[in-house]
């Protein structure tokens, strides 16, 4: 289970870097983008960190 979640987070980050919207990422990965949790949230945090955000 943990490996699957890790793989999905990595894929979400790849898709975000490729310019996909969060809704597109959610649709492609078949996950929820609930508030503060899930793959989309992890992707947002990774994107913010990569550009110097918090």
PDB file of N, CA, C and O in Angstrom:
ATOM      1  N   UNK A   1       0.825  -1.200   0.000  1.00  0.00           N
ATOM      2  CA  UNK A   1       0.000   0.000   0.000  1.00  0.00           C
ATOM      3  C   UNK A   1       0.864   1.258   0.000  1.00  0.00           C
ATOM      4  O   UNK A   1       0.599   2.194  -0.753  1.00  0.00           O
ATOM      5  N   UNK A   2       1.880   1.281   0.829  1.00  0.00           N
ATOM      6  CA  UNK A   2       2.735   2.459   0.910  1.00  0.00           C
ATOM      7  C   UNK A   2       3.455   2.697  -0.413  1.00  0.00           C
ATOM      8  O   UNK A   2       3.574   3.841  -0.854  1.00  0.00           O
ATOM      9  N   UNK A   3       3.935   1.638  -1.048  1.00  0.00           N
ATOM     10  CA  UNK A   3       4.629   1.785  -2.327  1.00  0.00           C
ATOM     11  C   UNK A   3       3.693   2.329  -3.397  1.00  0.00           C
ATOM     12  O   UNK A   3       4.097   3.167  -4.203  1.00  0.00           O
ATOM     13  N   UNK A   4       2.466   1.868  -3.414  1.00  0.00           N
ATOM     14  CA  UNK A   4       1.496   2.358  -4.397  1.00  0.00           C
ATOM     15  C   UNK A   4       1.273   3.854  -4.206  1.00  0.00           C
ATOM     16  O   UNK A   4       1.252   4.605  -5.181  1.00  0.00           O
ATOM     17  N   UNK A   5       1.108   4.291  -2.962  1.00  0.00           N
ATOM     18  CA  UNK A   5       0.889   5.707  -2.679  1.00  0.00           C
ATOM     19  C   UNK A   5       2.113   6.530  -3.090  1.00  0.00           C
ATOM     20  O   UNK A   5       1.974   7.612  -3.660  1.00  0.00           O
ATOM     21  N   UNK A   6       3.292   6.021  -2.803  1.00  0.00           N
ATOM     22  CA  UNK A   6       4.527   6.698  -3.183  1.00  0.00           C
ATOM     23  C   UNK A   6       4.627   6.824  -4.692  1.00  0.00           C
ATOM     24  O   UNK A   6       4.999   7.879  -5.204  1.00  0.00           O
ATOM     25  N   UNK A   7       4.297   5.751  -5.413  1.00  0.00           N
ATOM     26  CA  UNK A   7       4.331   5.776  -6.873  1.00  0.00           C
ATOM     27  C   UNK A   7       3.322   6.772  -7.435  1.00  0.00           C
ATOM     28  O   UNK A   7       3.613   7.473  -8.404  1.00  0.00           O
ATOM     29  N   UNK A   8       2.142   6.834  -6.832  1.00  0.00           N
ATOM     30  CA  UNK A   8       1.117   7.766  -7.304  1.00  0.00           C
ATOM     31  C   UNK A   8       1.534   9.210  -7.060  1.00  0.00           C
ATOM     32  O   UNK A   8       1.287  10.078  -7.897  1.00  0.00           O
ATOM     33  N   UNK A   9       2.161   9.472  -5.925  1.00  0.00           N
ATOM     34  CA  UNK A   9       2.647  10.820  -5.639  1.00  0.00           C
ATOM     35  C   UNK A   9       3.709  11.221  -6.653  1.00  0.00           C
ATOM     36  O   UNK A   9       3.705  12.345  -7.155  1.00  0.00           O
ATOM     37  N   UNK A  10       4.609  10.308  -6.948  1.00  0.00           N
ATOM     38  CA  UNK A  10       5.657  10.593  -7.931  1.00  0.00           C
ATOM     39  C   UNK A  10       5.041  10.877  -9.298  1.00  0.00           C
ATOM     40  O   UNK A  10       5.458  11.811  -9.984  1.00  0.00           O
ATOM     41  N   UNK A  11       4.063  10.087  -9.693  1.00  0.00           N
ATOM     42  CA  UNK A  11       3.397  10.285 -10.988  1.00  0.00           C
ATOM     43  C   UNK A  11       2.652  11.618 -10.998  1.00  0.00           C
ATOM     44  O   UNK A  11       2.661  12.322 -12.008  1.00  0.00           O
ATOM     45  N   UNK A  12       2.010  11.971  -9.888  1.00  0.00           N
ATOM     46  CA  UNK A  12       1.306  13.256  -9.803  1.00  0.00           C
ATOM     47  C   UNK A  12       2.286  14.413  -9.966  1.00  0.00           C
ATOM     48  O   UNK A  12       1.976  15.391 -10.647  1.00  0.00           O
ATOM     49  N   UNK A  13       3.457  14.316  -9.355  1.00  0.00           N
ATOM     50  CA  UNK A  13       4.465  15.365  -9.511  1.00  0.00           C
ATOM     51  C   UNK A  13       4.927  15.473 -10.960  1.00  0.00           C
ATOM     52  O   UNK A  13       5.111  16.579 -11.469  1.00  0.00           O
ATOM     53  N   UNK A  14       5.118  14.338 -11.628  1.00  0.00           N
ATOM     54  CA  UNK A  14       5.511  14.342 -13.042  1.00  0.00           C
ATOM     55  C   UNK A  14       4.447  15.037 -13.890  1.00  0.00           C
ATOM     56  O   UNK A  14       4.765  15.863 -14.745  1.00  0.00           O
ATOM     57  N   UNK A  15       3.195  14.697 -13.648  1.00  0.00           N
ATOM     58  CA  UNK A  15       2.111  15.286 -14.418  1.00  0.00           C
ATOM     59  C   UNK A  15       2.011  16.787 -14.172  1.00  0.00           C
ATOM     60  O   UNK A  15       1.746  17.552 -15.100  1.00  0.00           O
ATOM     61  N   UNK A  16       2.221  17.214 -12.923  1.00  0.00           N
ATOM     62  CA  UNK A  16       2.157  18.637 -12.595  1.00  0.00           C
ATOM     63  C   UNK A  16       3.278  19.390 -13.298  1.00  0.00           C
ATOM     64  O   UNK A  16       3.057  20.469 -13.847  1.00  0.00           O
ATOM     65  N   UNK A  17       4.469  18.829 -13.282  1.00  0.00           N
ATOM     66  CA  UNK A  17       5.597  19.455 -13.977  1.00  0.00           C
ATOM     67  C   UNK A  17       5.347  19.540 -15.478  1.00  0.00           C
ATOM     68  O   UNK A  17       5.840  20.445 -16.151  1.00  0.00           O
ATOM     69  N   UNK A  18       4.571  18.580 -15.994  1.00  0.00           N
ATOM     70  CA  UNK A  18       4.240  18.562 -17.424  1.00  0.00           C
ATOM     71  C   UNK A  18       3.132  19.560 -17.761  1.00  0.00           C
ATOM     72  O   UNK A  18       2.742  19.692 -18.921  1.00  0.00           O
ATOM     73  N   UNK A  19       2.624  20.266 -16.740  1.00  0.00           N
ATOM     74  CA  UNK A  19       1.638  21.302 -16.980  1.00  0.00           C
ATOM     75  C   UNK A  19       0.189  20.886 -16.817  1.00  0.00           C
ATOM     76  O   UNK A  19      -0.716  21.663 -17.122  1.00  0.00           O
ATOM     77  N   UNK A  20      -0.044  19.666 -16.340  1.00  0.00           N
ATOM     78  CA  UNK A  20      -1.420  19.213 -16.114  1.00  0.00           C
ATOM     79  C   UNK A  20      -2.024  19.984 -14.947  1.00  0.00           C
ATOM     80  O   UNK A  20      -1.324  20.370 -14.011  1.00  0.00           O
ATOM     81  N   UNK A  21      -3.340  20.201 -15.017  1.00  0.00           N
ATOM     82  CA  UNK A  21      -4.038  20.826 -13.894  1.00  0.00           C
ATOM     83  C   UNK A  21      -4.296  19.763 -12.825  1.00  0.00           C
ATOM     84  O   UNK A  21      -4.175  18.565 -13.082  1.00  0.00           O
ATOM     85  N   UNK A  22      -4.651  20.218 -11.631  1.00  0.00           N
ATOM     86  CA  UNK A  22      -4.943  19.260 -10.561  1.00  0.00           C
ATOM     87  C   UNK A  22      -6.129  18.387 -10.930  1.00  0.00           C
ATOM     88  O   UNK A  22      -6.135  17.191 -10.638  1.00  0.00           O
ATOM     89  N   UNK A  23      -7.129  18.973 -11.568  1.00  0.00           N
ATOM     90  CA  UNK A  23      -8.287  18.180 -11.978  1.00  0.00           C
ATOM     91  C   UNK A  23      -7.890  17.116 -13.004  1.00  0.00           C
ATOM     92  O   UNK A  23      -8.396  15.995 -12.960  1.00  0.00           O
ATOM     93  N   UNK A  24      -6.994  17.460 -13.920  1.00  0.00           N
ATOM     94  CA  UNK A  24      -6.517  16.480 -14.906  1.00  0.00           C
ATOM     95  C   UNK A  24      -5.730  15.354 -14.228  1.00  0.00           C
ATOM     96  O   UNK A  24      -5.860  14.184 -14.590  1.00  0.00           O
ATOM     97  N   UNK A  25      -4.920  15.728 -13.248  1.00  0.00           N
ATOM     98  CA  UNK A  25      -4.139  14.730 -12.509  1.00  0.00           C
ATOM     99  C   UNK A  25      -5.069  13.783 -11.763  1.00  0.00           C
ATOM    100  O   UNK A  25      -4.888  12.566 -11.807  1.00  0.00           O
ATOM    101  N   UNK A  26      -6.059  14.338 -11.080  1.00  0.00           N
ATOM    102  CA  UNK A  26      -7.031  13.531 -10.338  1.00  0.00           C
ATOM    103  C   UNK A  26      -7.735  12.563 -11.275  1.00  0.00           C
ATOM    104  O   UNK A  26      -7.902  11.386 -10.954  1.00  0.00           O
ATOM    105  N   UNK A  27      -8.145  13.061 -12.434  1.00  0.00           N
ATOM    106  CA  UNK A  27      -8.845  12.208 -13.394  1.00  0.00           C
ATOM    107  C   UNK A  27      -7.928  11.101 -13.917  1.00  0.00           C
ATOM    108  O   UNK A  27      -8.349   9.951 -14.039  1.00  0.00           O
ATOM    109  N   UNK A  28      -6.693  11.441 -14.223  1.00  0.00           N
ATOM    110  CA  UNK A  28      -5.772  10.440 -14.769  1.00  0.00           C
ATOM    111  C   UNK A  28      -5.400   9.374 -13.741  1.00  0.00           C
ATOM    112  O   UNK A  28      -5.307   8.192 -14.073  1.00  0.00           O
ATOM    113  N   UNK A  29      -5.189   9.791 -12.504  1.00  0.00           N
ATOM    114  CA  UNK A  29      -4.766   8.838 -11.477  1.00  0.00           C
ATOM    115  C   UNK A  29      -5.945   8.149 -10.794  1.00  0.00           C
ATOM    116  O   UNK A  29      -5.766   7.135 -10.120  1.00  0.00           O
ATOM    117  N   UNK A  30      -7.145   8.695 -10.965  1.00  0.00           N
ATOM    118  CA  UNK A  30      -8.319   8.097 -10.346  1.00  0.00           C
ATOM    119  C   UNK A  30      -8.324   8.218  -8.836  1.00  0.00           C
ATOM    120  O   UNK A  30      -8.695   7.283  -8.126  1.00  0.00           O
ATOM    121  N   UNK A  31      -7.905   9.387  -8.348  1.00  0.00           N
ATOM    122  CA  UNK A  31      -7.856   9.627  -6.906  1.00  0.00           C
ATOM    123  C   UNK A  31      -8.710  10.843  -6.549  1.00  0.00           C
ATOM    124  O   UNK A  31      -9.163  11.579  -7.425  1.00  0.00           O
ATOM    125  N   UNK A  32      -8.916  11.036  -5.268  1.00  0.00           N
ATOM    126  CA  UNK A  32      -9.641  12.189  -4.764  1.00  0.00           C
ATOM    127  C   UNK A  32      -8.658  13.311  -4.482  1.00  0.00           C
ATOM    128  O   UNK A  32      -7.496  13.055  -4.164  1.00  0.00           O
ATOM    129  N   UNK A  33      -9.107  14.538  -4.596  1.00  0.00           N
ATOM    130  CA  UNK A  33      -8.252  15.656  -4.189  1.00  0.00           C
ATOM    131  C   UNK A  33      -8.870  16.348  -2.992  1.00  0.00           C
ATOM    132  O   UNK A  33      -9.109  17.556  -3.002  1.00  0.00           O
ATOM    133  N   UNK A  34      -9.121  15.568  -1.970  1.00  0.00           N
ATOM    134  CA  UNK A  34      -9.710  16.095  -0.747  1.00  0.00           C
ATOM    135  C   UNK A  34      -8.821  17.137  -0.102  1.00  0.00           C
ATOM    136  O   UNK A  34      -7.629  17.203  -0.404  1.00  0.00           O
ATOM    137  N   UNK A  35      -9.379  17.958   0.785  1.00  0.00           N
ATOM    138  CA  UNK A  35      -8.616  19.043   1.393  1.00  0.00           C
ATOM    139  C   UNK A  35      -7.481  18.542   2.274  1.00  0.00           C
ATOM    140  O   UNK A  35      -7.697  17.812   3.242  1.00  0.00           O
ATOM    141  N   UNK A  36      -6.265  18.950   1.918  1.00  0.00           N
ATOM    142  CA  UNK A  36      -5.109  18.671   2.765  1.00  0.00           C
ATOM    143  C   UNK A  36      -4.593  17.257   2.754  1.00  0.00           C
ATOM    144  O   UNK A  36      -3.751  16.907   3.581  1.00  0.00           O
ATOM    145  N   UNK A  37      -5.073  16.429   1.840  1.00  0.00           N
ATOM    146  CA  UNK A  37      -4.564  15.059   1.818  1.00  0.00           C
ATOM    147  C   UNK A  37      -4.679  14.519   0.395  1.00  0.00           C
ATOM    148  O   UNK A  37      -5.347  15.114  -0.451  1.00  0.00           O
ATOM    149  N   UNK A  38      -4.044  13.422   0.146  1.00  0.00           N
ATOM    150  CA  UNK A  38      -4.130  12.795  -1.165  1.00  0.00           C
ATOM    151  C   UNK A  38      -3.010  13.202  -2.093  1.00  0.00           C
ATOM    152  O   UNK A  38      -2.166  14.031  -1.753  1.00  0.00           O
ATOM    153  N   UNK A  39      -3.015  12.620  -3.245  1.00  0.00           N
ATOM    154  CA  UNK A  39      -1.951  12.806  -4.217  1.00  0.00           C
ATOM    155  C   UNK A  39      -1.890  14.236  -4.723  1.00  0.00           C
ATOM    156  O   UNK A  39      -0.802  14.795  -4.862  1.00  0.00           O
ATOM    157  N   UNK A  40      -3.029  14.831  -4.998  1.00  0.00           N
ATOM    158  CA  UNK A  40      -3.026  16.194  -5.524  1.00  0.00           C
ATOM    159  C   UNK A  40      -2.422  17.163  -4.519  1.00  0.00           C
ATOM    160  O   UNK A  40      -1.667  18.055  -4.904  1.00  0.00           O
ATOM    161  N   UNK A  41      -2.738  17.006  -3.250  1.00  0.00           N
ATOM    162  CA  UNK A  41      -2.170  17.868  -2.226  1.00  0.00           C
ATOM    163  C   UNK A  41      -0.669  17.691  -2.137  1.00  0.00           C
ATOM    164  O   UNK A  41       0.070  18.662  -1.971  1.00  0.00           O
ATOM    165  N   UNK A  42      -0.220  16.462  -2.245  1.00  0.00           N
ATOM    166  CA  UNK A  42       1.219  16.194  -2.217  1.00  0.00           C
ATOM    167  C   UNK A  42       1.900  16.849  -3.400  1.00  0.00           C
ATOM    168  O   UNK A  42       3.001  17.384  -3.273  1.00  0.00           O
ATOM    169  N   UNK A  43       1.251  16.809  -4.542  1.00  0.00           N
ATOM    170  CA  UNK A  43       1.803  17.438  -5.737  1.00  0.00           C
ATOM    171  C   UNK A  43       1.897  18.949  -5.557  1.00  0.00           C
ATOM    172  O   UNK A  43       2.890  19.562  -5.948  1.00  0.00           O
ATOM    173  N   UNK A  44       0.861  19.553  -4.965  1.00  0.00           N
ATOM    174  CA  UNK A  44       0.894  20.991  -4.719  1.00  0.00           C
ATOM    175  C   UNK A  44       2.051  21.354  -3.791  1.00  0.00           C
ATOM    176  O   UNK A  44       2.778  22.318  -4.035  1.00  0.00           O
ATOM    177  N   UNK A  45       2.212  20.570  -2.722  1.00  0.00           N
ATOM    178  CA  UNK A  45       3.304  20.852  -1.783  1.00  0.00           C
ATOM    179  C   UNK A  45       4.649  20.721  -2.470  1.00  0.00           C
ATOM    180  O   UNK A  45       5.533  21.550  -2.257  1.00  0.00           O
ATOM    181  N   UNK A  46       4.819  19.701  -3.288  1.00  0.00           N
ATOM    182  CA  UNK A  46       6.078  19.481  -3.996  1.00  0.00           C
ATOM    183  C   UNK A  46       6.336  20.631  -4.965  1.00  0.00           C
ATOM    184  O   UNK A  46       7.466  21.107  -5.074  1.00  0.00           O
ATOM    185  N   UNK A  47       5.300  21.079  -5.667  1.00  0.00           N
ATOM    186  CA  UNK A  47       5.450  22.185  -6.611  1.00  0.00           C
ATOM    187  C   UNK A  47       5.828  23.472  -5.880  1.00  0.00           C
ATOM    188  O   UNK A  47       6.706  24.209  -6.329  1.00  0.00           O
ATOM    189  N   UNK A  48       5.177  23.738  -4.771  1.00  0.00           N
ATOM    190  CA  UNK A  48       5.454  24.949  -4.003  1.00  0.00           C
ATOM    191  C   UNK A  48       6.874  24.921  -3.466  1.00  0.00           C
ATOM    192  O   UNK A  48       7.566  25.939  -3.486  1.00  0.00           O
ATOM    193  N   UNK A  49       7.312  23.768  -2.988  1.00  0.00           N
ATOM    194  CA  UNK A  49       8.658  23.633  -2.451  1.00  0.00           C
ATOM    195  C   UNK A  49       9.694  23.831  -3.558  1.00  0.00           C
ATOM    196  O   UNK A  49      10.733  24.451  -3.335  1.00  0.00           O
ATOM    197  N   UNK A  50       9.410  23.307  -4.740  1.00  0.00           N
ATOM    198  CA  UNK A  50      10.344  23.400  -5.859  1.00  0.00           C
ATOM    199  C   UNK A  50      10.559  24.842  -6.307  1.00  0.00           C
ATOM    200  O   UNK A  50      11.620  25.171  -6.838  1.00  0.00           O
ATOM    201  N   UNK A  51       9.570  25.703  -6.100  1.00  0.00           N
ATOM    202  CA  UNK A  51       9.687  27.099  -6.526  1.00  0.00           C
ATOM    203  C   UNK A  51       9.920  28.031  -5.350  1.00  0.00           C
ATOM    204  O   UNK A  51       9.801  29.248  -5.490  1.00  0.00           O
ATOM    205  N   UNK A  52      10.249  27.477  -4.197  1.00  0.00           N
ATOM    206  CA  UNK A  52      10.593  28.291  -3.051  1.00  0.00           C
ATOM    207  C   UNK A  52       9.442  28.696  -2.160  1.00  0.00           C
ATOM    208  O   UNK A  52       9.596  29.561  -1.297  1.00  0.00           O
ATOM    209  N   UNK A  53       8.275  28.072  -2.360  1.00  0.00           N
ATOM    210  CA  UNK A  53       7.126  28.374  -1.511  1.00  0.00           C
ATOM    211  C   UNK A  53       7.191  27.587  -0.227  1.00  0.00           C
ATOM    212  O   UNK A  53       8.211  26.978   0.098  1.00  0.00           O
ATOM    213  N   UNK A  54       6.084  27.605   0.505  1.00  0.00           N
ATOM    214  CA  UNK A  54       6.056  26.838   1.754  1.00  0.00           C
ATOM    215  C   UNK A  54       5.046  25.735   1.703  1.00  0.00           C
ATOM    216  O   UNK A  54       4.893  24.993   2.673  1.00  0.00           O
TER     217      UNK A  54
END
